[in-house]
Amino acid sequence: MLASPKKQRGIALITVLMILAIMVTIAATMTGRLTLSLKRTEGLIFSQSVYWYGQAAGDFGRMVLEQDFSDSSIISLDQNWALPEMVFPLENGSIAGEFKDLRSCFNLNTLAEKDKGDVRARPVKQFESLLIELGINDYTAEMIAESSRDWIDTDDESNVAQGAEDSTYQALAVAHLAANNLMVDISELRAVQGVGQKIFERIAPYLCAIPSAEQKINVNTVQIEQAAILYVLFKDELSLSLEDFTQLLEDRPTSGWNSVNDFLASSVFGSSSISSDVTNELSVTSDYFQLNAVADFQERSNAIQVLYEINDKKATVIRYQSGGLK
């Protein structure tokens, strides 16, 4: 029996409404997926843009360093690289950052030097003295200095009771091994016996880790408030105080000293005879710089850290690290 025309019209209307509802649902789903795809594409474009801004920051840093080195072989705090918190506006973003001269701080990798018989290695003594000057108690300072040496040296034997090799670290709740190699970054110091977070935050501004076991402190770029870095180099030879070195840096020529001899001719040293062990640790130029920068683009940020090595007045990137902030 056929349905009445009225019922047929009702069924047709319901069918049309169902088809319309399905079409609306499909259209809404397609629109949502298209919007999501567009946002994803936009995000990729912005991420790529901020990445290339970071790359540009590294290239710009190289240009700044090479410009300063082309003007003078003397490196000092009145040059372009030393400008604090440099900001360069760009289209839809900016690049901000500052350099750190890695020859203006204590190089942890010098701790790889071995003792000469019963004579303790100079860098280890200097590092321990620096820690004490920074408020670390004598016992902890000695433990950190010896453990840091054990972390870097290539053997697995500790020369003193205060040191730490693999056996010490394997007994920890989170077991690990000593690196037995030069530190790549001072953050490695956090893994060394005795270096807690508070101690690390206190001493980190005075330290650096460069791919060299040589200590060469640029007397022209050591910050006045970090005069202890210079003080510990001379501590065993001269009867000078930390305040003497603070005053020496306050009186430093605007463009720095032209040579190590000019520095040693300062009145604070008088007629004192300075050994070659000390003079060999001093310099008026630098060969390693670190750029800490942030590249911003359309509310996206990329933190970068670039390590440059200077050879023949040319800057070469030897390490590039980056990570998004948001």
C-alpha positions as CSV (number, residue, x, y, z in Angstrom):
1,M,0.0,0.0,0.0
2,L,1.5,3.3,-1.1
3,A,2.0,6.1,1.4
4,S,-0.2,9.1,1.1
5,P,1.2,12.1,-0.7
6,K,1.4,14.0,2.6
7,K,3.5,11.3,4.2
8,Q,5.7,11.1,1.1
9,R,6.4,14.8,1.3
10,G,7.3,14.4,5.0
11,I,9.7,11.6,4.3
12,A,11.3,13.6,1.5
13,L,11.7,16.6,3.8
14,I,13.3,14.5,6.5
15,T,15.6,13.0,3.9
16,V,16.6,16.4,2.6
17,L,17.2,17.7,6.2
18,M,19.4,14.6,6.9
19,I,21.4,15.1,3.7
20,L,21.8,18.8,4.6
21,A,22.9,18.0,8.1
22,I,25.5,15.6,6.8
23,M,26.8,18.1,4.3
24,V,27.0,20.8,7.0
25,T,29.0,18.4,9.2
26,I,31.3,17.5,6.4
27,A,31.8,21.2,5.5
28,A,32.5,22.1,9.1
29,T,35.0,19.2,9.4
30,M,36.7,20.2,6.2
31,T,36.8,23.8,7.3
32,G,38.3,22.8,10.7
33,R,41.0,20.7,9.1
34,L,41.8,23.4,6.5
35,T,42.1,26.0,9.4
36,L,44.3,23.6,11.3
37,S,46.4,22.9,8.2
38,L,46.8,26.7,7.6
39,K,47.8,27.3,11.2
40,R,50.3,24.4,11.0
41,T,51.7,25.8,7.8
42,E,51.9,29.3,9.4
43,G,53.6,27.9,12.4
44,L,56.2,26.1,10.2
45,I,56.8,29.3,8.3
46,F,57.2,31.4,11.5
47,S,59.5,28.7,13.0
48,Q,61.6,28.6,9.9
49,S,61.8,32.4,9.9
50,V,62.9,32.6,13.5
51,Y,65.4,29.9,12.8
52,W,66.9,31.9,10.0
53,Y,66.9,35.0,12.2
54,G,69.0,32.9,14.6
55,Q,71.4,32.0,11.8
56,A,71.6,35.6,10.8
57,A,72.5,36.5,14.4
58,G,75.5,34.1,14.2
59,D,76.6,35.6,10.9
60,F,76.2,39.2,12.2
61,G,78.2,38.3,15.3
62,R,81.0,37.0,13.1
63,M,81.0,40.3,11.2
64,V,81.2,42.4,14.4
65,L,84.2,40.4,15.7
66,E,86.0,40.6,12.4
67,Q,85.5,44.3,12.2
68,D,86.9,44.8,15.6
69,F,89.9,42.6,14.9
70,S,90.5,44.4,11.5
71,D,90.8,47.7,13.4
72,S,93.2,46.5,16.1
73,S,94.8,43.3,17.4
74,I,94.2,44.6,21.0
75,I,90.9,43.5,22.4
76,S,89.3,45.8,25.0
77,L,85.9,46.8,26.4
78,D,85.5,50.0,24.3
79,Q,85.0,48.0,21.1
80,N,81.7,47.1,19.3
81,W,81.6,43.5,20.5
82,A,81.5,44.7,24.1
83,L,78.3,46.7,23.8
84,P,75.8,45.4,26.3
85,E,72.4,44.0,25.3
86,M,72.6,44.9,21.6
87,V,69.2,44.9,19.9
88,F,68.6,45.0,16.1
89,P,65.0,45.5,14.9
90,L,64.0,43.5,11.8
91,E,60.8,43.1,9.9
92,N,58.2,41.4,12.2
93,G,60.9,40.7,14.8
94,S,64.3,41.5,16.2
95,I,67.7,40.0,17.2
96,A,69.1,40.8,20.7
97,G,72.3,39.5,22.3
98,E,75.7,40.2,23.8
99,F,79.2,38.7,23.6
100,K,81.3,37.2,26.3
101,D,85.1,37.2,25.9
102,L,86.1,33.7,27.0
103,R,89.6,34.9,27.7
104,S,88.2,37.2,30.5
105,C,87.3,34.3,32.7
106,F,89.0,31.3,34.4
107,N,89.3,28.4,31.8
108,L,88.3,25.2,33.6
109,N,90.1,23.1,31.0
110,T,93.4,24.2,32.4
111,L,92.8,21.9,35.3
112,A,93.9,19.1,33.1
113,E,97.5,20.0,34.0
114,K,99.2,17.4,36.1
115,D,101.2,17.9,39.3
116,K,105.0,18.2,38.9
117,G,106.2,15.7,41.5
118,D,105.1,17.0,44.9
119,V,104.3,20.4,43.4
120,R,100.5,20.9,42.9
121,A,99.5,22.1,39.5
122,R,99.2,25.9,39.3
123,P,95.7,25.9,37.7
124,V,94.3,23.7,40.5
125,K,95.7,25.9,43.2
126,Q,94.4,29.0,41.4
127,F,90.9,27.5,41.0
128,E,90.8,26.6,44.6
129,S,91.9,30.1,45.6
130,L,89.2,31.6,43.3
131,L,86.5,29.5,44.9
132,I,87.6,30.6,48.4
133,E,87.6,34.3,47.3
134,L,84.0,33.7,46.1
135,G,82.9,32.6,49.6
136,I,83.3,28.8,49.3
137,N,84.7,27.2,52.5
138,D,88.3,25.8,52.3
139,Y,87.3,22.1,52.4
140,T,84.6,22.4,49.7
141,A,86.8,24.5,47.6
142,E,89.6,21.9,47.6
143,M,87.0,19.1,46.9
144,I,85.6,21.0,43.9
145,A,89.0,21.9,42.6
146,E,90.4,18.3,42.8
147,S,87.1,16.7,41.6
148,S,87.0,19.1,38.6
149,R,90.6,18.0,37.7
150,D,89.5,14.4,38.0
151,W,86.5,15.1,35.8
152,I,88.8,16.4,33.0
153,D,92.0,14.3,33.2
154,T,92.2,11.2,31.1
155,D,92.9,8.7,33.9
156,D,90.5,7.0,36.4
157,E,92.6,7.5,39.5
158,S,92.2,10.3,42.0
159,N,95.4,11.7,43.4
160,V,93.9,12.9,46.7
161,A,91.0,11.9,49.0
162,Q,89.0,15.0,48.0
163,G,88.9,14.1,44.3
164,A,86.3,12.0,42.6
165,E,86.5,9.5,39.7
166,D,84.0,7.0,38.2
167,S,83.6,5.0,41.5
168,T,82.3,8.0,43.3
169,Y,79.7,8.9,40.6
170,Q,78.6,5.3,40.1
171,A,77.6,5.1,43.7
172,L,75.1,8.0,43.3
173,A,71.3,7.6,43.0
174,V,71.6,8.7,39.4
175,A,74.8,7.0,38.4
176,H,77.2,8.4,35.8
177,L,80.9,8.5,34.9
178,A,83.5,11.2,34.8
179,A,84.0,12.8,31.4
180,N,87.8,12.2,31.3
181,N,87.9,14.9,28.7
182,L,87.9,18.7,28.3
183,M,84.6,20.3,29.3
184,V,82.5,21.5,26.4
185,D,80.5,23.9,28.6
186,I,80.7,25.1,32.2
187,S,77.3,23.5,32.8
188,E,79.2,20.2,33.1
189,L,80.5,21.5,36.4
190,R,77.1,20.7,37.9
191,A,77.8,17.0,37.5
192,V,81.1,17.4,39.5
193,Q,81.2,16.4,43.1
194,G,80.5,19.2,45.5
195,V,79.0,21.6,43.0
196,G,75.4,22.2,44.0
197,Q,73.0,24.7,42.3
198,K,73.7,27.6,44.7
199,I,77.5,27.2,44.4
200,F,77.3,26.9,40.7
201,E,75.2,30.1,40.3
202,R,77.8,31.9,42.5
203,I,80.9,30.9,40.6
204,A,79.6,30.5,37.0
205,P,80.1,34.1,36.0
206,Y,83.8,33.8,36.7
207,L,84.3,30.6,34.6
208,C,84.4,29.4,31.1
209,A,85.3,26.2,29.2
210,I,87.0,26.6,25.9
211,P,88.5,23.9,23.6
212,S,92.0,24.6,24.9
213,A,93.9,23.7,28.1
214,E,95.8,27.0,27.9
215,Q,95.1,29.8,30.3
216,K,95.3,33.3,28.7
217,I,93.5,36.0,30.7
218,N,92.9,39.1,28.7
219,V,93.7,41.9,31.2
220,N,91.8,44.4,29.0
221,T,88.4,42.6,29.3
222,V,88.2,41.2,32.8
223,Q,85.3,43.0,34.5
224,I,86.0,45.2,37.5
225,E,83.7,43.2,39.7
226,Q,85.6,40.0,38.7
227,A,89.0,41.2,39.7
228,A,89.4,38.0,41.7
229,I,90.2,36.2,38.4
230,L,93.5,38.2,38.1
231,Y,94.1,38.2,41.8
232,V,94.4,34.4,42.0
233,L,97.1,34.4,39.3
234,F,99.4,36.6,41.4
235,K,98.4,35.5,44.9
236,D,101.3,33.1,45.5
237,E,103.9,35.6,44.2
238,L,102.9,39.1,45.4
239,S,101.6,40.5,48.6
240,L,98.7,42.3,46.9
241,S,95.1,42.2,47.9
242,L,91.9,41.7,45.9
243,E,91.2,45.4,46.5
244,D,94.5,46.3,44.7
245,F,93.4,44.5,41.6
246,T,89.9,46.0,41.8
247,Q,91.5,49.4,41.8
248,L,93.9,48.4,39.0
249,L,91.0,47.5,36.8
250,E,89.1,50.7,37.7
251,D,92.2,52.7,36.6
252,R,92.6,50.7,33.4
253,P,93.0,52.8,30.2
254,T,89.8,53.3,28.2
255,S,91.2,51.3,25.3
256,G,93.1,48.9,27.5
257,W,96.8,48.2,27.9
258,N,98.8,47.8,24.6
259,S,100.8,44.9,25.9
260,V,101.3,42.7,28.9
261,N,104.4,44.6,29.8
262,D,102.4,47.8,29.9
263,F,100.0,46.1,32.3
264,L,102.9,44.9,34.5
265,A,104.3,48.4,34.5
266,S,101.3,49.6,36.5
267,S,102.3,51.3,39.8
268,V,100.5,48.6,41.9
269,F,103.3,46.1,40.9
270,G,106.1,48.5,41.8
271,S,109.5,47.0,41.1
272,S,108.3,43.4,41.8
273,S,109.7,40.7,39.6
274,I,106.9,38.7,37.9
275,S,107.7,35.1,37.0
276,S,107.2,33.8,33.5
277,D,104.6,31.3,34.9
278,V,102.3,34.3,35.5
279,T,103.2,36.4,32.5
280,N,102.5,33.4,30.2
281,E,98.9,33.4,31.6
282,L,98.3,37.0,30.6
283,S,97.3,38.6,27.3
284,V,95.9,41.7,25.7
285,T,93.9,39.9,23.0
286,S,91.4,37.1,22.8
287,D,90.7,34.2,20.5
288,Y,87.4,32.7,21.8
289,F,84.1,34.6,22.1
290,Q,80.6,33.4,22.9
291,L,77.5,35.1,21.6
292,N,74.3,34.7,23.7
293,A,71.3,35.9,21.6
294,V,67.6,35.7,21.2
295,A,65.9,35.9,17.8
296,D,62.2,37.0,17.9
297,F,59.7,36.7,15.0
298,Q,55.9,37.0,15.2
299,E,55.7,36.0,18.9
300,R,58.2,33.2,18.5
301,S,61.6,33.2,20.1
302,N,64.8,31.2,19.5
303,A,67.6,31.3,22.0
304,I,71.0,30.7,20.4
305,Q,74.6,30.4,21.7
306,V,77.5,30.6,19.3
307,L,81.1,29.9,20.0
308,Y,83.7,31.7,17.8
309,E,87.4,31.0,17.4
310,I,89.5,33.8,16.0
311,N,92.4,32.9,13.7
312,D,94.3,35.5,11.6
313,K,91.6,38.1,12.4
314,K,88.9,35.8,11.0
315,A,86.0,34.5,13.1
316,T,84.9,30.9,12.7
317,V,81.9,29.3,14.3
318,I,83.0,26.2,16.0
319,R,79.8,25.5,18.0
320,Y,76.2,26.6,17.4
321,Q,73.3,25.7,19.8
322,S,69.7,26.8,19.6
323,G,66.5,26.1,21.3
324,G,63.0,27.6,21.2
325,L,61.8,29.7,24.1
326,K,58.2,29.6,23.3
